[in-house]
Amino acid sequence: MLPLTRYSHLMFTADVPRWRQLADLIKERIAAGLYQPRQPIPSEHALVQETGLSRSTVQKALRSLRDEGVVYSVQGLGTFVSPPR
């Protein structure tokens, strides 16, 4: 997994919530093939550390991606990229 560089890709703007920007970044990395289907994405803790965002913001981004079917979570194992539909 490639680490997120602190703030390198997140351009915080007033009109787009930070959780949405993080979710979009993760989707871009999935589309680019950096995160493969059925493979883990960085943990909540890693995303918090590497982006500087709060844990609740990271959780909201991951919840949004789960709701969209982009990722799925397995308790105790992490969050994984969903297989193509």
Gaussian input, Z-matrix of N, CA and C with variables (Angstrom, degrees):
# hf/3-21g

backbone

0 1
 N
 C     1     B1
 C     2     B2     1     A1
 N     3     B3     2     A2     1     D1
 C     4     B4     3     A3     2     D2
 C     5     B5     4     A4     3     D3
 N     6     B6     5     A5     4     D4
 C     7     B7     6     A6     5     D5
 C     8     B8     7     A7     6     D6
 N     9     B9     8     A8     7     D7
 C    10    B10     9     A9     8     D8
 C    11    B11    10    A10     9     D9
 N    12    B12    11    A11    10    D10
 C    13    B13    12    A12    11    D11
 C    14    B14    13    A13    12    D12
 N    15    B15    14    A14    13    D13
 C    16    B16    15    A15    14    D14
 C    17    B17    16    A16    15    D15
 N    18    B18    17    A17    16    D16
 C    19    B19    18    A18    17    D17
 C    20    B20    19    A19    18    D18
 N    21    B21    20    A20    19    D19
 C    22    B22    21    A21    20    D20
 C    23    B23    22    A22    21    D21
 N    24    B24    23    A23    22    D22
 C    25    B25    24    A24    23    D23
 C    26    B26    25    A25    24    D24
 N    27    B27    26    A26    25    D25
 C    28    B28    27    A27    26    D26
 C    29    B29    28    A28    27    D27
 N    30    B30    29    A29    28    D28
 C    31    B31    30    A30    29    D29
 C    32    B32    31    A31    30    D30
 N    33    B33    32    A32    31    D31
 C    34    B34    33    A33    32    D32
 C    35    B35    34    A34    33    D33
 N    36    B36    35    A35    34    D34
 C    37    B37    36    A36    35    D35
 C    38    B38    37    A37    36    D36
 N    39    B39    38    A38    37    D37
 C    40    B40    39    A39    38    D38
 C    41    B41    40    A40    39    D39
 N    42    B42    41    A41    40    D40
 C    43    B43    42    A42    41    D41
 C    44    B44    43    A43    42    D42
 N    45    B45    44    A44    43    D43
 C    46    B46    45    A45    44    D44
 C    47    B47    46    A46    45    D45
 N    48    B48    47    A47    46    D46
 C    49    B49    48    A48    47    D47
 C    50    B50    49    A49    48    D48
 N    51    B51    50    A50    49    D49
 C    52    B52    51    A51    50    D50
 C    53    B53    52    A52    51    D51
 N    54    B54    53    A53    52    D52
 C    55    B55    54    A54    53    D53
 C    56    B56    55    A55    54    D54
 N    57    B57    56    A56    55    D55
 C    58    B58    57    A57    56    D56
 C    59    B59    58    A58    57    D57
 N    60    B60    59    A59    58    D58
 C    61    B61    60    A60    59    D59
 C    62    B62    61    A61    60    D60
 N    63    B63    62    A62    61    D61
 C    64    B64    63    A63    62    D62
 C    65    B65    64    A64    63    D63
 N    66    B66    65    A65    64    D64
 C    67    B67    66    A66    65    D65
 C    68    B68    67    A67    66    D66
 N    69    B69    68    A68    67    D67
 C    70    B70    69    A69    68    D68
 C    71    B71    70    A70    69    D69
 N    72    B72    71    A71    70    D70
 C    73    B73    72    A72    71    D71
 C    74    B74    73    A73    72    D72
 N    75    B75    74    A74    73    D73
 C    76    B76    75    A75    74    D74
 C    77    B77    76    A76    75    D75
 N    78    B78    77    A77    76    D76
 C    79    B79    78    A78    77    D77
 C    80    B80    79    A79    78    D78
 N    81    B81    80    A80    79    D79
 C    82    B82    81    A81    80    D80
 C    83    B83    82    A82    81    D81
 N    84    B84    83    A83    82    D82
 C    85    B85    84    A84    83    D83
 C    86    B86    85    A85    84    D84
 N    87    B87    86    A86    85    D85
 C    88    B88    87    A87    86    D86
 C    89    B89    88    A88    87    D87
 N    90    B90    89    A89    88    D88
 C    91    B91    90    A90    89    D89
 C    92    B92    91    A91    90    D90
 N    93    B93    92    A92    91    D91
 C    94    B94    93    A93    92    D92
 C    95    B95    94    A94    93    D93
 N    96    B96    95    A95    94    D94
 C    97    B97    96    A96    95    D95
 C    98    B98    97    A97    96    D96
 N    99    B99    98    A98    97    D97
 C   100   B100    99    A99    98    D98
 C   101   B101   100   A100    99    D99
 N   102   B102   101   A101   100   D100
 C   103   B103   102   A102   101   D101
 C   104   B104   103   A103   102   D102
 N   105   B105   104   A104   103   D103
 C   106   B106   105   A105   104   D104
 C   107   B107   106   A106   105   D105
 N   108   B108   107   A107   106   D106
 C   109   B109   108   A108   107   D107
 C   110   B110   109   A109   108   D108
 N   111   B111   110   A110   109   D109
 C   112   B112   111   A111   110   D110
 C   113   B113   112   A112   111   D111
 N   114   B114   113   A113   112   D112
 C   115   B115   114   A114   113   D113
 C   116   B116   115   A115   114   D114
 N   117   B117   116   A116   115   D115
 C   118   B118   117   A117   116   D116
 C   119   B119   118   A118   117   D117
 N   120   B120   119   A119   118   D118
 C   121   B121   120   A120   119   D119
 C   122   B122   121   A121   120   D120
 N   123   B123   122   A122   121   D121
 C   124   B124   123   A123   122   D122
 C   125   B125   124   A124   123   D123
 N   126   B126   125   A125   124   D124
 C   127   B127   126   A126   125   D125
 C   128   B128   127   A127   126   D126
 N   129   B129   128   A128   127   D127
 C   130   B130   129   A129   128   D128
 C   131   B131   130   A130   129   D129
 N   132   B132   131   A131   130   D130
 C   133   B133   132   A132   131   D131
 C   134   B134   133   A133   132   D132
 N   135   B135   134   A134   133   D133
 C   136   B136   135   A135   134   D134
 C   137   B137   136   A136   135   D135
 N   138   B138   137   A137   136   D136
 C   139   B139   138   A138   137   D137
 C   140   B140   139   A139   138   D138
 N   141   B141   140   A140   139   D139
 C   142   B142   141   A141   140   D140
 C   143   B143   142   A142   141   D141
 N   144   B144   143   A143   142   D142
 C   145   B145   144   A144   143   D143
 C   146   B146   145   A145   144   D144
 N   147   B147   146   A146   145   D145
 C   148   B148   147   A147   146   D146
 C   149   B149   148   A148   147   D147
 N   150   B150   149   A149   148   D148
 C   151   B151   150   A150   149   D149
 C   152   B152   151   A151   150   D150
 N   153   B153   152   A152   151   D151
 C   154   B154   153   A153   152   D152
 C   155   B155   154   A154   153   D153
 N   156   B156   155   A155   154   D154
 C   157   B157   156   A156   155   D155
 C   158   B158   157   A157   156   D156
 N   159   B159   158   A158   157   D157
 C   160   B160   159   A159   158   D158
 C   161   B161   160   A160   159   D159
 N   162   B162   161   A161   160   D160
 C   163   B163   162   A162   161   D161
 C   164   B164   163   A163   162   D162
 N   165   B165   164   A164   163   D163
 C   166   B166   165   A165   164   D164
 C   167   B167   166   A166   165   D165
 N   168   B168   167   A167   166   D166
 C   169   B169   168   A168   167   D167
 C   170   B170   169   A169   168   D168
 N   171   B171   170   A170   169   D169
 C   172   B172   171   A171   170   D170
 C   173   B173   172   A172   171   D171
 N   174   B174   173   A173   172   D172
 C   175   B175   174   A174   173   D173
 C   176   B176   175   A175   174   D174
 N   177   B177   176   A176   175   D175
 C   178   B178   177   A177   176   D176
 C   179   B179   178   A178   177   D177
 N   180   B180   179   A179   178   D178
 C   181   B181   180   A180   179   D179
 C   182   B182   181   A181   180   D180
 N   183   B183   182   A182   181   D181
 C   184   B184   183   A183   182   D182
 C   185   B185   184   A184   183   D183
 N   186   B186   185   A185   184   D184
 C   187   B187   186   A186   185   D185
 C   188   B188   187   A187   186   D186
 N   189   B189   188   A188   187   D187
 C   190   B190   189   A189   188   D188
 C   191   B191   190   A190   189   D189
 N   192   B192   191   A191   190   D190
 C   193   B193   192   A192   191   D191
 C   194   B194   193   A193   192   D192
 N   195   B195   194   A194   193   D193
 C   196   B196   195   A195   194   D194
 C   197   B197   196   A196   195   D195
 N   198   B198   197   A197   196   D196
 C   199   B199   198   A198   197   D197
 C   200   B200   199   A199   198   D198
 N   201   B201   200   A200   199   D199
 C   202   B202   201   A201   200   D200
 C   203   B203   202   A202   201   D201
 N   204   B204   203   A203   202   D202
 C   205   B205   204   A204   203   D203
 C   206   B206   205   A205   204   D204
 N   207   B207   206   A206   205   D205
 C   208   B208   207   A207   206   D206
 C   209   B209   208   A208   207   D207
 N   210   B210   209   A209   208   D208
 C   211   B211   210   A210   209   D209
 C   212   B212   211   A211   210   D210
 N   213   B213   212   A212   211   D211
 C   214   B214   213   A213   212   D212
 C   215   B215   214   A214   213   D213
 N   216   B216   215   A215   214   D214
 C   217   B217   216   A216   215   D215
 C   218   B218   217   A217   216   D216
 N   219   B219   218   A218   217   D217
 C   220   B220   219   A219   218   D218
 C   221   B221   220   A220   219   D219
 N   222   B222   221   A221   220   D220
 C   223   B223   222   A222   221   D221
 C   224   B224   223   A223   222   D222
 N   225   B225   224   A224   223   D223
 C   226   B226   225   A225   224   D224
 C   227   B227   226   A226   225   D225
 N   228   B228   227   A227   226   D226
 C   229   B229   228   A228   227   D227
 C   230   B230   229   A229   228   D228
 N   231   B231   230   A230   229   D229
 C   232   B232   231   A231   230   D230
 C   233   B233   232   A232   231   D231
 N   234   B234   233   A233   232   D232
 C   235   B235   234   A234   233   D233
 C   236   B236   235   A235   234   D234
 N   237   B237   236   A236   235   D235
 C   238   B238   237   A237   236   D236
 C   239   B239   238   A238   237   D237
 N   240   B240   239   A239   238   D238
 C   241   B241   240   A240   239   D239
 C   242   B242   241   A241   240   D240
 N   243   B243   242   A242   241   D241
 C   244   B244   243   A243   242   D242
 C   245   B245   244   A244   243   D243
 N   246   B246   245   A245   244   D244
 C   247   B247   246   A246   245   D245
 C   248   B248   247   A247   246   D246
 N   249   B249   248   A248   247   D247
 C   250   B250   249   A249   248   D248
 C   251   B251   250   A250   249   D249
 N   252   B252   251   A251   250   D250
 C   253   B253   252   A252   251   D251
 C   254   B254   253   A253   252   D252

   B1=1.4405
   B2=1.5183
   B3=1.2963
   B4=1.4519
   B5=1.5213
   B6=1.3064
   B7=1.4667
   B8=1.5232
   B9=1.3147
   B10=1.4542
   B11=1.5169
   B12=1.3043
   B13=1.4496
   B14=1.5181
   B15=1.2820
   B16=1.4665
   B17=1.5231
   B18=1.3290
   B19=1.4581
   B20=1.5350
   B21=1.3080
   B22=1.4571
   B23=1.5225
   B24=1.3226
   B25=1.4526
   B26=1.5244
   B27=1.3115
   B28=1.4546
   B29=1.5213
   B30=1.2979
   B31=1.4597
   B32=1.5181
   B33=1.2926
   B34=1.4440
   B35=1.5187
   B36=1.3154
   B37=1.4524
   B38=1.5158
   B39=1.2949
   B40=1.4598
   B41=1.5215
   B42=1.3301
   B43=1.4654
   B44=1.5270
   B45=1.3277
   B46=1.4673
   B47=1.5256
   B48=1.3319
   B49=1.4716
   B50=1.5331
   B51=1.3026
   B52=1.4727
   B53=1.5204
   B54=1.3429
   B55=1.4633
   B56=1.5252
   B57=1.3289
   B58=1.4678
   B59=1.5219
   B60=1.3413
   B61=1.4637
   B62=1.5325
   B63=1.3326
   B64=1.4587
   B65=1.5240
   B66=1.3237
   B67=1.4679
   B68=1.5272
   B69=1.3227
   B70=1.4652
   B71=1.5236
   B72=1.3315
   B73=1.4676
   B74=1.5230
   B75=1.3254
   B76=1.4661
   B77=1.5253
   B78=1.3416
   B79=1.4695
   B80=1.5317
   B81=1.3225
   B82=1.4681
   B83=1.5278
   B84=1.3177
   B85=1.4683
   B86=1.5297
   B87=1.3180
   B88=1.4636
   B89=1.5240
   B90=1.3376
   B91=1.4643
   B92=1.5252
   B93=1.3310
   B94=1.4634
   B95=1.5310
   B96=1.3364
   B97=1.4575
   B98=1.5149
   B99=1.3329
   B100=1.4621
   B101=1.5199
   B102=1.3226
   B103=1.4642
   B104=1.5193
   B105=1.3134
   B106=1.4601
   B107=1.5347
   B108=1.3495
   B109=1.4693
   B110=1.5252
   B111=1.3234
   B112=1.4652
   B113=1.5308
   B114=1.3232
   B115=1.4605
   B116=1.5311
   B117=1.3288
   B118=1.4686
   B119=1.5281
   B120=1.3166
   B121=1.4569
   B122=1.5249
   B123=1.3370
   B124=1.4667
   B125=1.5307
   B126=1.3128
   B127=1.4672
   B128=1.5259
   B129=1.3332
   B130=1.4719
   B131=1.5166
   B132=1.3129
   B133=1.4654
   B134=1.5254
   B135=1.3368
   B136=1.4702
   B137=1.5262
   B138=1.3333
   B139=1.4610
   B140=1.5294
   B141=1.3278
   B142=1.4693
   B143=1.5268
   B144=1.3210
   B145=1.4645
   B146=1.5232
   B147=1.3170
   B148=1.4541
   B149=1.5195
   B150=1.3263
   B151=1.4655
   B152=1.5168
   B153=1.3375
   B154=1.4407
   B155=1.5220
   B156=1.3307
   B157=1.4562
   B158=1.5215
   B159=1.3266
   B160=1.4597
   B161=1.5284
   B162=1.3222
   B163=1.4642
   B164=1.5253
   B165=1.3255
   B166=1.4650
   B167=1.5312
   B168=1.3250
   B169=1.4657
   B170=1.5235
   B171=1.3284
   B172=1.4622
   B173=1.5269
   B174=1.3234
   B175=1.4607
   B176=1.5255
   B177=1.3119
   B178=1.4652
   B179=1.5248
   B180=1.3153
   B181=1.4654
   B182=1.5330
   B183=1.3316
   B184=1.4664
   B185=1.5295
   B186=1.3244
   B187=1.4689
   B188=1.5303
   B189=1.3104
   B190=1.4651
   B191=1.5311
   B192=1.3257
   B193=1.4672
   B194=1.5268
   B195=1.3247
   B196=1.4785
   B197=1.5223
   B198=1.3311
   B199=1.4667
   B200=1.5274
   B201=1.3224
   B202=1.4654
   B203=1.5377
   B204=1.3380
   B205=1.4599
   B206=1.5193
   B207=1.3258
   B208=1.4639
   B209=1.5245
   B210=1.3357
   B211=1.4613
   B212=1.5236
   B213=1.3263
   B214=1.4619
   B215=1.5200
   B216=1.3142
   B217=1.4577
   B218=1.5157
   B219=1.3349
   B220=1.4530
   B221=1.5228
   B222=1.3316
   B223=1.4587
   B224=1.5208
   B225=1.2983
   B226=1.4558
   B227=1.5208
   B228=1.3419
   B229=1.4691
   B230=1.5159
   B231=1.3321
   B232=1.4720
   B233=1.5147
   B234=1.3143
   B235=1.4658
   B236=1.5211
   B237=1.3360
   B238=1.4636
   B239=1.5157
   B240=1.3359
   B241=1.4609
   B242=1.5272
   B243=1.3108
   B244=1.4711
   B245=1.5185
   B246=1.3418
   B247=1.4601
   B248=1.5229
   B249=1.3398
   B250=1.4658
   B251=1.5237
   B252=1.3062
   B253=1.4690
   B254=1.4941
   A1=110.07
   A2=115.59
   A3=119.78
   A4=109.42
   A5=117.21
   A6=118.66
   A7=110.70
   A8=115.14
   A9=119.98
   A10=106.95
   A11=117.16
   A12=120.47
   A13=107.66
   A14=116.43
   A15=121.27
   A16=110.50
   A17=115.98
   A18=125.17
   A19=114.50
   A20=119.96
   A21=119.53
   A22=112.83
   A23=118.29
   A24=120.29
   A25=112.75
   A26=117.50
   A27=120.07
   A28=109.20
   A29=115.13
   A30=121.31
   A31=105.64
   A32=117.13
   A33=120.91
   A34=110.57
   A35=114.69
   A36=120.71
   A37=107.99
   A38=115.66
   A39=120.62
   A40=112.63
   A41=117.41
   A42=119.81
   A43=114.05
   A44=118.53
   A45=121.43
   A46=108.34
   A47=117.44
   A48=119.36
   A49=111.46
   A50=115.64
   A51=120.37
   A52=111.87
   A53=117.88
   A54=119.72
   A55=109.92
   A56=117.35
   A57=121.22
   A58=110.24
   A59=115.99
   A60=119.65
   A61=110.70
   A62=117.06
   A63=120.21
   A64=110.61
   A65=117.56
   A66=120.74
   A67=110.33
   A68=116.74
   A69=120.57
   A70=111.18
   A71=116.91
   A72=120.57
   A73=110.52
   A74=116.96
   A75=120.33
   A76=109.95
   A77=117.83
   A78=120.62
   A79=111.27
   A80=117.56
   A81=120.99
   A82=110.58
   A83=116.22
   A84=119.66
   A85=111.47
   A86=116.73
   A87=119.76
   A88=109.17
   A89=117.17
   A90=121.99
   A91=111.33
   A92=117.37
   A93=121.94
   A94=112.37
   A95=116.73
   A96=120.09
   A97=114.59
   A98=117.57
   A99=119.64
   A100=111.15
   A101=116.58
   A102=122.50
   A103=106.41
   A104=116.77
   A105=123.32
   A106=111.49
   A107=116.91
   A108=120.08
   A109=111.55
   A110=114.61
   A111=124.60
   A112=113.82
   A113=117.35
   A114=121.96
   A115=108.66
   A116=117.18
   A117=119.60
   A118=112.60
   A119=114.19
   A120=120.70
   A121=105.96
   A122=118.44
   A123=118.76
   A124=111.73
   A125=115.82
   A126=121.59
   A127=110.65
   A128=115.15
   A129=119.94
   A130=110.11
   A131=115.45
   A132=120.39
   A133=110.82
   A134=116.80
   A135=120.63
   A136=110.94
   A137=117.05
   A138=120.17
   A139=111.34
   A140=116.46
   A141=120.48
   A142=109.71
   A143=116.20
   A144=121.30
   A145=111.65
   A146=117.04
   A147=120.66
   A148=113.90
   A149=118.00
   A150=119.72
   A151=112.87
   A152=117.14
   A153=120.52
   A154=113.45
   A155=117.00
   A156=121.14
   A157=109.52
   A158=116.39
   A159=119.88
   A160=110.10
   A161=115.31
   A162=119.82
   A163=111.16
   A164=117.41
   A165=119.65
   A166=111.60
   A167=117.52
   A168=121.10
   A169=110.21
   A170=116.89
   A171=121.10
   A172=110.12
   A173=117.30
   A174=120.69
   A175=111.38
   A176=117.04
   A177=120.56
   A178=110.64
   A179=117.76
   A180=121.42
   A181=110.35
   A182=116.50
   A183=120.35
   A184=110.79
   A185=117.57
   A186=121.15
   A187=110.22
   A188=115.93
   A189=120.86
   A190=110.64
   A191=116.56
   A192=120.72
   A193=111.40
   A194=117.05
   A195=120.31
   A196=110.26
   A197=116.18
   A198=120.68
   A199=111.81
   A200=116.77
   A201=121.90
   A202=111.75
   A203=116.96
   A204=120.65
   A205=114.16
   A206=116.94
   A207=121.76
   A208=110.79
   A209=116.15
   A210=121.95
   A211=109.06
   A212=115.46
   A213=121.44
   A214=107.76
   A215=116.08
   A216=120.86
   A217=110.39
   A218=115.66
   A219=123.30
   A220=105.72
   A221=115.64
   A222=119.83
   A223=110.77
   A224=115.22
   A225=121.57
   A226=114.48
   A227=117.24
   A228=119.95
   A229=113.19
   A230=117.45
   A231=119.13
   A232=112.82
   A233=114.08
   A234=122.53
   A235=107.56
   A236=114.98
   A237=121.98
   A238=110.81
   A239=116.34
   A240=121.33
   A241=108.21
   A242=115.76
   A243=120.25
   A244=110.23
   A245=117.04
   A246=119.61
   A247=109.67
   A248=117.46
   A249=120.04
   A250=110.01
   A251=115.60
   A252=120.40
   A253=111.08
   D1=137.00
   D2=175.64
   D3=-84.98
   D4=132.90
   D5=179.19
   D6=-74.20
   D7=149.78
   D8=172.13
   D9=-77.89
   D10=133.25
   D11=176.74
   D12=-83.03
   D13=134.35
   D14=-175.61
   D15=-51.50
   D16=114.31
   D17=176.35
   D18=62.72
   D19=4.47
   D20=-173.52
   D21=-66.36
   D22=-32.54
   D23=-177.37
   D24=-110.98
   D25=-9.37
   D26=-176.71
   D27=-94.17
   D28=113.37
   D29=177.71
   D30=-103.78
   D31=93.22
   D32=-175.67
   D33=-68.35
   D34=119.61
   D35=177.88
   D36=-124.32
   D37=155.26
   D38=-176.22
   D39=-67.19
   D40=-27.46
   D41=-174.07
   D42=-89.47
   D43=-5.98
   D44=179.23
   D45=-127.89
   D46=120.54
   D47=179.55
   D48=-60.31
   D49=148.56
   D50=-178.67
   D51=-61.73
   D52=-37.90
   D53=179.74
   D54=-62.11
   D55=-36.44
   D56=-179.90
   D57=-69.44
   D58=-38.50
   D59=178.16
   D60=-64.28
   D61=-39.90
   D62=177.09
   D63=-66.25
   D64=-44.15
   D65=178.17
   D66=-59.45
   D67=-42.51
   D68=179.33
   D69=-64.54
   D70=-38.87
   D71=178.24
   D72=-63.13
   D73=-43.92
   D74=179.00
   D75=-63.24
   D76=-41.60
   D77=177.77
   D78=-63.62
   D79=-38.20
   D80=177.04
   D81=-62.41
   D82=-41.68
   D83=179.87
   D84=-68.39
   D85=-34.09
   D86=175.60
   D87=-65.94
   D88=-46.68
   D89=-179.79
   D90=-61.79
   D91=-33.84
   D92=179.79
   D93=-79.42
   D94=-7.27
   D95=178.82
   D96=87.64
   D97=7.42
   D98=178.95
   D99=-71.63
   D100=-32.27
   D101=174.31
   D102=-116.92
   D103=117.96
   D104=-174.32
   D105=-91.36
   D106=155.08
   D107=176.25
   D108=-54.18
   D109=140.18
   D110=179.49
   D111=65.99
   D112=9.34
   D113=177.47
   D114=-106.37
   D115=151.49
   D116=-177.18
   D117=-72.19
   D118=149.78
   D119=168.19
   D120=-98.65
   D121=169.37
   D122=179.67
   D123=-56.52
   D124=147.76
   D125=-179.88
   D126=-66.85
   D127=163.59
   D128=175.01
   D129=-53.59
   D130=-47.67
   D131=-178.44
   D132=-58.55
   D133=-45.03
   D134=179.89
   D135=-63.68
   D136=-40.56
   D137=179.21
   D138=-66.27
   D139=-38.98
   D140=176.65
   D141=-61.97
   D142=-48.98
   D143=-177.64
   D144=-63.36
   D145=-41.70
   D146=-172.03
   D147=-85.24
   D148=-22.32
   D149=-179.89
   D150=-103.97
   D151=-21.10
   D152=-176.71
   D153=80.04
   D154=5.24
   D155=178.36
   D156=-81.02
   D157=161.17
   D158=178.62
   D159=-74.28
   D160=159.39
   D161=179.89
   D162=-61.43
   D163=-39.35
   D164=-179.90
   D165=-65.50
   D166=-33.68
   D167=177.19
   D168=-67.50
   D169=-44.01
   D170=177.56
   D171=-63.13
   D172=-43.57
   D173=179.07
   D174=-60.88
   D175=-39.72
   D176=179.21
   D177=-65.48
   D178=-39.74
   D179=177.53
   D180=-62.98
   D181=-45.44
   D182=-179.25
   D183=-67.55
   D184=-38.03
   D185=177.08
   D186=-61.65
   D187=-41.94
   D188=178.38
   D189=-61.60
   D190=-44.29
   D191=179.02
   D192=-65.27
   D193=-37.26
   D194=175.92
   D195=-64.55
   D196=-44.93
   D197=179.80
   D198=-61.23
   D199=-32.29
   D200=179.09
   D201=-81.50
   D202=-10.81
   D203=-178.52
   D204=82.22
   D205=13.13
   D206=-179.26
   D207=-76.86
   D208=-36.97
   D209=179.05
   D210=-133.46
   D211=165.39
   D212=173.08
   D213=-138.33
   D214=154.24
   D215=-178.33
   D216=-115.49
   D217=144.67
   D218=174.62
   D219=-122.04
   D220=118.07
   D221=-176.82
   D222=-55.11
   D223=129.70
   D224=178.65
   D225=84.34
   D226=-10.65
   D227=-179.12
   D228=-114.15
   D229=-34.05
   D230=179.16
   D231=129.23
   D232=-164.19
   D233=-178.68
   D234=-113.99
   D235=134.38
   D236=-173.55
   D237=-124.85
   D238=153.67
   D239=175.21
   D240=-71.85
   D241=131.26
   D242=178.31
   D243=-68.56
   D244=146.19
   D245=176.08
   D246=-68.04
   D247=155.92
   D248=179.00
   D249=-60.43
   D250=147.63
   D251=180.00
   D252=-86.86

